[in-house]
Amino acid sequence: MQEPSPPLVLPLEGNSGDSVGATVAQIDAACQMVAAARRTARQLAVQASLFGLTESEFRLLWQLRTDFQDKSSAKQTCELLNQKALGERLGLSPAQVSTMVERLQGKGLIVGQPSAEDRRRRVWQLALNGKTVLEAIVARLDSQLGDERLAVSAYKEEAA
């Protein structure tokens, strides 16, 4: 029978003169941010479902948005992406992306057009309804995530 290894002893507090301590502090901050991201993702999935969207569908819409924060911008256009680019950004198969774009187009949230580079391919962009849905979800999340945002900012500052 194999004997258990002795416990790993690492410094508990980071110290700028101690690289191991700094690494421990950075790992701690990363773990806290991952936990916060998971909580946010759960809340995001709930909010998206209220609008009849899966989390993946929300993420697809999110990839098509541009300049989301600057509503006063005169050049408020949406990014045009083909299904291959969407799949790469989302980590999804072409078949999964194809199913999602058909569903989102059917709901009037995205619109497709032939690609300027290759007329056989389609590029996708947010429809006005898609922007409206994104704005509504972001507004709902904003009211829920205020405390979470403060916690993540505090950990980012500690790690820096």
N, C-alpha and C positions, 0 to 999 in steps of 0.2 A: 504494500500500500504506500502511496506517495505521501510524504509529509507536506503539510500546508506550508506555503511560503510565509515568511515573516511579513507583518503588515507594512505597507508603504507609508513612510513618514515624510510628509511634505510640510513646508512652512504654511501656517494658516493665514498669515497676512503678507500681502505684497509689499515689497520694499524696493525703491528705485535702485539701490545699490546691489540688490540681490536678484540675479536674473531668474532663478527658480521661483522666487517669491513673486516676481512680476508675471511670470508665466502662469502661476497658480491664480493670481488675481484676474488675469485675462481669461483663463478657462472658466473661472467662476462667473465673470460677466457674460461670457458667451452662453453658458448654461442658463443663466437668468433670461437672456434675450431669446433663446430658443423656447423656453417655457412661455414667455410673453407672446412670441409669435404663434405658438400653438393655441393659446387662449384666443388670440385675435382671429386665427383661422377658423376656430369653432364658431365665434360670433359672426364672422363673415358668412359662413355657410348657413347659419340661421337666417341672417338678413337676406341673403340671396334667395333662399327658399321662399321667403315671403313674397317675392316677385316672380316665383315660378322658375327659378334658375338653380342649377347645381353650382357647386363651388367652381368646377372646371369651366362651366359656361361663363360665370362671372369673370374668371381669370382671362378667358378669351376676349370678352368685351374690354377688359382692362388693358389688354395688350393693344387694342385698337384705338385707345384714347390718346390724345396728345394735349399738352398744355392745359391740363385739367384745372389747375389752380387759377390761371389767369383768364377769367371770364371776360375781361375788358379788351383782350387782345383782338385786334382786327384780323389777324391771320389765324383764327381759331379753326384749324382744319383737323381732320382725322387722318391717322396714318393708314396707308393702303398696304395690306399684307396678304401674301398668297398663303394657301393652306400649308405648304411646306414650311414656310417661315413661322407660321403660327404653331405648327407641331413642334418645331425645334424649340421655340420659346417656352412652350407649355410642357414639354417632355411627353407628348402624346403621339400616338401612331397616326398615320394618314387617315385610316378608317375612323378613328375616334374624332379627329378634327372634321372630317367630312360629315359625320352624323351631327356634330354640334353646329356647324355652319348652316346645315339644312334646317335644323330646329330653330336656331336664332333668326334666320332669314324668314322662316314661317311666322315667327312672332313679331316681325317688323323691327327687330333690334339691330340688324346689320343689313347692308346692301352689298351686292357683288357687281363687278363689272369686268369686262375682259382686260387682261393685263396689256399695257402698252408695249412691253418687251416681247410677250408671247401670247398671241391672241387665243391660243388654245387653253390658257390658264385664266383663272379668275382671281382678282384681288378683292379684298373685303375691307369695308370701313363701317364705322358706326353710323347707324341711322339716327335721326333726331330722337326717336323713341328710345334708342339705346343709350344716348347721352343722358336723357331724362332719367332713365332707370339707374344708371351709374350714379348720377348726382343724388338721387333719393337714397340709394344704399349708402353712399359715403356720408350723407348727412345723418342718417340713423346711426351708423358706426361711430361717427365723430362724437355724438352725444354719449355713447357707451364707453368709448375708449379713452376718455380724458385722463382717468387715473392710470390706466395702463401706459399711456404715452409718457406720463411723468416718471413712472417707474423705469421704463426703458431708457429714457434720457439720463436718469441718475446713474444707471449701470454703465452706459456708454461713457459718461464723464469719468467714472471711477476707473474704467479700463484704459482711458487715454493717458 
